[in-house]
Amino acid sequence: MDSLSGVGVLDKAVGVLAALRLGPRSLNDLQTATGLPRATAHRLAVALEVHGLVRRDADGRFALGFGLIELGRAAAAGFSLAEVARPVLEDLRNATSEGVQLYVREGDRHRRCTISLNSPHALQWIVPEGVLLPLDRGSAGRALTTHTDGGPGWFESVEEREKGVASVSAPVRDASGAVVAAVSVSGPLERLTRAPGRCFGAPVVDAARRITDALTA
């Protein structure tokens, strides 16, 4: 195993944890997955077990430990919404090749765009970061103000705020279930069509869920 950090034992321990991400492994499987000598794989797994980062399942196999849950929660708490959301939104932009935005509610009448990633297409709809838009128009406004579950999980808008533009949005929730943001994909009507939810509803909902999961982990 190559050393990435220059601290070989640390890289090997991280390699053990990475190998367990796909599920519990016997010592033989762990050795094969990491490429470490059997004695080294065993020593590291047992040391990680002492620290609660690895555990044994009912069959005696090594598995990720419950201590990682606490560390994950602490890490998530240290990130702002924008920091958590940006990599997810970049994935969404790459998957859809359309403009992607994150909106938060500001008062009773407005929503603010906190992140805006432009489409790679020459013909694109640009939403400036920081812009304040009305809360009562557009799919993001409905995602921010509709608090009931059910339906497809997304909201769509066709030429509601701007002629020739369509969008689809989904809500991001905090640990209490309250809506704290909206993820949107928007772009020219000729690409998003008059049924933008049918085009991109699923990936938008998935992106909103990923951000929600990161915030509530």
Secondary structure per residue as TSV (DSSP state, phi and psi in degrees):
chain	resnum	aa	ss	phi	psi
A	1	M	-	360.0	125.0
A	2	D	-	-71.7	145.8
A	3	S	-	-86.3	122.7
A	4	L	S	-91.5	-35.4
A	5	S	S	-97.4	-13.2
A	6	G	S	90.6	-6.7
A	7	V	-	-111.7	93.9
A	8	G	H	-56.3	-44.8
A	9	V	H	-65.9	-34.4
A	10	L	H	-66.6	-44.6
A	11	D	H	-61.2	-37.9
A	12	K	H	-68.9	-39.4
A	13	A	H	-65.0	-41.6
A	14	V	H	-64.4	-36.3
A	15	G	H	-61.4	-37.3
A	16	V	H	-64.1	-46.7
A	17	L	H	-61.8	-41.4
A	18	A	H	-62.7	-37.8
A	19	A	H	-67.0	-25.9
A	20	L	G	-87.9	-4.5
A	21	R	G	-62.5	-28.7
A	22	L	G	-87.0	0.0
A	23	G	S	130.2	171.2
A	24	P	-	-59.4	148.0
A	25	R	B	-137.8	143.0
A	26	S	-	-71.3	168.8
A	27	L	H	-59.9	-40.6
A	28	N	H	-62.2	-44.0
A	29	D	H	-66.1	-37.8
A	30	L	H	-66.0	-40.5
A	31	Q	H	-61.9	-44.2
A	32	T	H	-64.6	-42.6
A	33	A	H	-67.9	-35.7
A	34	T	H	-92.8	-22.3
A	35	G	T	75.2	11.6
A	36	L	-	-86.5	155.3
A	37	P	-	-59.1	149.7
A	38	R	H	-55.7	-46.1
A	39	A	H	-63.6	-38.2
A	40	T	H	-68.3	-44.8
A	41	A	H	-60.1	-42.1
A	42	H	H	-66.9	-44.7
A	43	R	H	-61.3	-44.2
A	44	L	H	-68.0	-42.7
A	45	A	H	-62.0	-41.5
A	46	V	H	-68.0	-39.6
A	47	A	H	-64.0	-41.1
A	48	L	H	-66.0	-32.2
A	49	E	H	-64.7	-39.8
A	50	V	H	-58.3	-35.9
A	51	H	T	-88.3	2.7
A	52	G	T	80.6	8.1
A	53	L	S	-89.4	-16.0
A	54	V	E	-133.6	148.7
A	55	R	E	-137.5	175.3
A	56	R	E	-109.1	138.6
A	57	D	-	-86.5	-175.3
A	58	A	T	-62.0	-23.0
A	59	D	T	-95.7	7.0
A	60	G	S	82.5	6.9
A	61	R	-	-82.0	153.6
A	62	F	E	-76.3	139.4
A	63	A	E	-144.6	163.4
A	64	L	E	-61.5	139.4
A	65	G	-	-89.2	161.4
A	66	F	T	-70.2	-19.5
A	67	G	H	-61.2	-25.3
A	68	L	H	-68.3	-27.3
A	69	I	H	-64.8	-46.7
A	70	E	H	-62.3	-42.1
A	71	L	H	-64.3	-40.1
A	72	G	H	-63.7	-41.3
A	73	R	H	-64.5	-41.5
A	74	A	H	-64.8	-39.9
A	75	A	H	-65.3	-43.9
A	76	A	H	-63.5	-36.6
A	77	A	H	-66.1	-23.5
A	78	G	T	-84.4	-5.6
A	79	F	S	-100.7	143.6
A	80	S	-	-79.1	166.6
A	81	L	H	-55.9	-44.4
A	82	A	H	-64.0	-40.1
A	83	E	H	-65.5	-40.1
A	84	V	H	-67.8	-41.0
A	85	A	H	-78.0	-33.8
A	86	R	H	-54.7	-51.1
A	87	P	H	-62.6	-32.1
A	88	V	H	-68.3	-41.6
A	89	L	H	-67.0	-34.6
A	90	E	H	-64.1	-40.2
A	91	D	H	-62.0	-41.2
A	92	L	H	-65.7	-42.8
A	93	R	H	-62.0	-41.6
A	94	N	H	-66.8	-34.1
A	95	A	H	-75.2	-34.3
A	96	T	H	-100.5	-21.4
A	97	S	-	58.8	28.3
A	98	E	S	-124.3	167.7
A	99	G	E	-65.5	140.0
A	100	V	E	-127.3	138.2
A	101	Q	E	-135.5	156.0
A	102	L	E	-121.9	125.4
A	103	Y	E	-115.9	146.3
A	104	V	E	-124.7	152.6
A	105	R	E	-76.0	140.6
A	106	E	E	-131.7	98.0
A	107	G	T	73.9	-158.9
A	108	D	T	-95.6	-4.9
A	109	R	T	-125.7	-11.4
A	110	H	E	-133.3	162.5
A	111	R	E	-132.9	144.1
A	112	R	E	-115.4	137.0
A	113	C	E	-82.9	114.4
A	114	T	E	-97.0	-25.0
A	115	I	E	-138.1	134.8
A	116	S	E	-138.5	120.8
A	117	L	E	-114.2	122.2
A	118	N	-	-77.6	152.0
A	119	S	-	-69.5	148.3
A	120	P	S	-76.5	-9.7
A	121	H	S	-69.6	148.5
A	122	A	S	-63.5	-39.7
A	123	L	S	-90.4	110.4
A	124	Q	-	-143.1	157.0
A	125	W	-	-103.6	116.9
A	126	I	-	-103.0	127.1
A	127	V	-	-111.8	114.1
A	128	P	-	-66.5	138.5
A	129	E	T	-63.1	137.6
A	130	G	T	91.7	-11.0
A	131	V	-	-66.6	144.5
A	132	L	E	-102.7	124.9
A	133	L	E	-124.1	159.1
A	134	P	E	-66.7	143.3
A	135	L	T	-81.0	-21.6
A	136	D	T	-92.6	6.3
A	137	R	S	-136.5	141.3
A	138	G	S	99.4	155.1
A	139	S	H	-64.9	-35.0
A	140	A	H	-65.5	-36.9
A	141	G	H	-60.8	-41.6
A	142	R	H	-70.1	-36.5
A	143	A	H	-63.3	-32.9
A	144	L	H	-80.3	-21.3
A	145	T	H	-114.7	-9.1
A	146	T	-	-95.8	115.8
A	147	H	-	-105.8	2.8
A	148	T	-	-91.2	144.9
A	149	D	-	-83.6	175.1
A	150	G	-	105.9	171.8
A	151	G	T	73.4	-167.3
A	152	P	T	-76.4	-11.2
A	153	G	S	92.4	-3.3
A	154	W	-	-129.4	164.0
A	155	F	E	-129.0	140.3
A	156	E	E	-121.5	157.3
A	157	S	E	-142.8	135.1
A	158	V	E	-128.5	111.5
A	159	E	S	52.8	33.3
A	160	E	S	-81.5	-37.4
A	161	R	S	-109.5	-34.6
A	162	E	S	-136.6	136.7
A	163	K	T	-64.6	136.3
A	164	G	T	82.1	8.1
A	165	V	E	-122.8	139.4
A	166	A	E	-129.1	158.0
A	167	S	E	-153.2	161.6
A	168	V	E	-141.3	137.0
A	169	S	E	-136.7	158.0
A	170	A	E	-142.1	148.5
A	171	P	E	-81.4	147.5
A	172	V	E	-106.4	135.3
A	173	R	E	-120.0	156.2
A	174	D	-	-94.5	-172.2
A	175	A	T	-63.9	-24.8
A	176	S	T	-85.6	-6.5
A	177	G	S	93.9	-1.6
A	178	A	-	-74.9	144.7
A	179	V	E	-76.3	124.8
A	180	V	E	-115.5	-13.7
A	181	A	E	-165.3	171.0
A	182	A	E	-135.2	133.3
A	183	V	E	-95.1	133.2
A	184	S	E	-132.5	147.0
A	185	V	E	-117.5	128.1
A	186	S	E	-138.0	155.6
A	187	G	E	176.8	-176.1
A	188	P	E	-61.6	143.2
A	189	L	H	-58.9	-32.3
A	190	E	H	-65.8	-22.2
A	191	R	H	-101.5	-40.7
A	192	L	H	-80.3	-16.4
A	193	T	-	66.0	-176.8
A	194	R	S	-85.7	7.1
A	195	A	-	-131.2	64.6
A	196	P	H	-62.0	-28.3
A	197	G	H	-65.1	-37.0
A	198	R	H	-67.5	-32.9
A	199	C	H	-75.1	-48.8
A	200	F	H	-132.2	10.3
A	201	G	H	-58.5	-45.1
A	202	A	H	-62.2	-50.7
A	203	P	H	-66.1	-30.0
A	204	V	H	-67.3	-44.7
A	205	V	H	-61.8	-41.3
A	206	D	H	-63.3	-41.7
A	207	A	H	-63.8	-43.6
A	208	A	H	-62.4	-38.6
A	209	R	H	-65.8	-40.9
A	210	R	H	-62.8	-40.5
A	211	I	H	-67.7	-43.0
A	212	T	H	-58.2	-45.8
A	213	D	H	-60.9	-39.7
A	214	A	H	-67.1	-36.2
A	215	L	H	-73.4	-29.0
A	216	T	H	-106.5	2.1
A	217	A	-	-61.9	360.0
